[in-house]
Amino acid sequence: MQFDKDLQSEHKDLFIQARDLLLSFNGIVETKKERITTYSNEKGGICHMRTMPYGIDFGFLKGAKMQDKFGALTGKGKAIRVLPQKAKLDEEVVHYFMNQAIEINNNK
């Protein structure tokens, strides 16, 4: 399971810190899947997260609809945008994107 791999990664401390932050948002539920750990609320999926060779990635499922005042999101697909976090979690940036993702999800 990917969650177990994330906990054994050299970036496990960053993963745990990010996980705690995601779970601090009201109504967020974590689902551990074979290939990814996902976070959702009663309206559906919000994002997924996994460790990478350089740190962690958050994949925002409706990221293409989000504003990016930080210029931090990557990807050009129809829906998902990725927020890479290298070595240190930028809580301000994560809060900014999570708040948008939750609002978009709740208004769908």
Backbone torsions as a table, in degrees:
resi	resn	phi	psi	omega
1	MET	NA	139.2	-176.3
2	GLN	-59.7	-38.1	180.0
3	PHE	-56.3	-44.2	179.0
4	ASP	-64.1	-39.2	176.7
5	LYS	-64.2	-40.3	179.1
6	ASP	-61.9	-37.6	179.9
7	LEU	-73.5	-13.5	177.2
8	GLN	-104.5	-0.6	-179.8
9	SER	-71.4	157.5	173.5
10	GLU	-65.1	-14.7	179.4
11	HIS	-104.3	23.3	-176.4
12	LYS	-61.4	-36.4	179.6
13	ASP	-63.0	-41.0	176.8
14	LEU	-65.0	-42.4	178.4
15	PHE	-60.1	-46.8	-179.1
16	ILE	-64.9	-41.7	178.0
17	GLN	-61.4	-44.8	179.3
18	ALA	-66.2	-40.2	178.4
19	ARG	-60.5	-46.9	179.1
20	ASP	-59.8	-40.4	178.6
21	LEU	-63.6	-46.9	179.6
22	LEU	-60.4	-43.2	-177.6
23	LEU	-72.9	-10.8	177.5
24	SER	-78.7	-14.9	177.2
25	PHE	-75.8	135.9	-176.6
26	ASN	-57.7	126.6	174.1
27	GLY	82.7	2.2	-179.2
28	ILE	-79.4	132.4	-179.5
29	VAL	-119.1	136.5	178.8
30	GLU	-97.1	137.1	175.2
31	THR	-127.4	121.6	-180.0
32	LYS	-92.0	114.8	180.0
33	LYS	-110.8	168.8	-177.5
34	GLU	-56.8	-43.6	-173.0
35	ARG	-107.8	-7.3	-175.0
36	ILE	-163.3	157.3	173.0
37	THR	-107.3	125.6	-175.3
38	THR	-112.4	157.9	179.9
39	TYR	-131.2	131.4	-175.4
40	SER	-144.6	172.0	169.6
41	ASN	-129.2	-170.1	-176.0
42	GLU	-63.3	-16.4	179.6
43	LYS	-92.6	-6.1	178.1
44	GLY	127.4	-165.4	-174.4
45	GLY	-68.0	141.0	177.8
46	ILE	-110.3	-55.7	-177.4
47	CYS	-159.4	172.6	169.7
48	HIS	-130.0	165.2	-178.6
49	MET	-146.8	145.2	175.8
50	ARG	-158.4	158.0	175.4
51	THR	-77.8	152.1	179.3
52	MET	-132.2	171.1	179.2
53	PRO	-59.9	-24.4	-176.5
54	TYR	-104.9	-7.0	-176.0
55	GLY	157.6	-122.4	177.2
56	ILE	-135.1	159.2	174.1
57	ASP	-123.6	136.1	166.0
58	PHE	-102.4	129.5	174.4
59	GLY	-108.1	107.1	179.9
60	PHE	-83.5	119.2	-170.9
61	LEU	-65.6	-27.7	176.9
62	LYS	-118.1	32.6	-175.7
63	GLY	-60.4	-27.7	179.7
64	ALA	-64.6	-20.1	179.7
65	LYS	-92.2	-2.7	-173.7
66	MET	-92.2	148.9	171.6
67	GLN	-77.7	149.6	-178.0
68	ASP	-133.9	73.8	-178.5
69	LYS	-66.3	-16.1	179.1
70	PHE	-92.7	-13.3	-174.5
71	GLY	62.9	34.8	-172.1
72	ALA	-100.1	-17.3	-176.5
73	LEU	-82.5	144.4	176.5
74	THR	-118.8	160.7	177.7
75	GLY	110.8	153.3	-178.7
76	LYS	-135.0	16.4	179.9
77	GLY	-70.8	178.0	-177.7
78	LYS	-69.6	-24.7	-172.8
79	ALA	-134.0	-58.6	-170.2
80	ILE	-77.2	140.9	169.1
81	ARG	-129.2	145.0	-174.9
82	VAL	-110.3	136.3	175.1
83	LEU	-111.8	101.5	176.9
84	PRO	-79.1	142.6	175.1
85	GLN	-127.6	117.8	-175.3
86	LYS	-107.8	117.5	173.1
87	ALA	69.1	-36.1	-176.4
88	LYS	-138.5	138.0	179.5
89	LEU	-82.6	125.4	175.6
90	ASP	-94.8	93.1	-173.8
91	GLU	-62.2	-35.2	178.9
92	GLU	-60.9	-44.9	-179.9
93	VAL	-66.8	-43.8	179.7
94	VAL	-63.0	-43.9	177.6
95	HIS	-58.8	-44.5	-179.6
96	TYR	-56.1	-48.9	-177.6
97	PHE	-75.1	-38.9	178.8
98	MET	-63.0	-43.3	179.1
99	ASN	-60.1	-42.1	177.3
100	GLN	-65.4	-45.0	-177.4
101	ALA	-61.5	-40.8	178.6
102	ILE	-66.3	-43.3	179.7
103	GLU	-62.8	-45.1	178.2
104	ILE	-61.1	-42.8	-179.4
105	ASN	-64.4	-41.7	-178.1
106	ASN	-70.8	-22.9	-178.1
107	ASN	-99.2	8.0	-176.7
108	LYS	-74.2	NA	NA
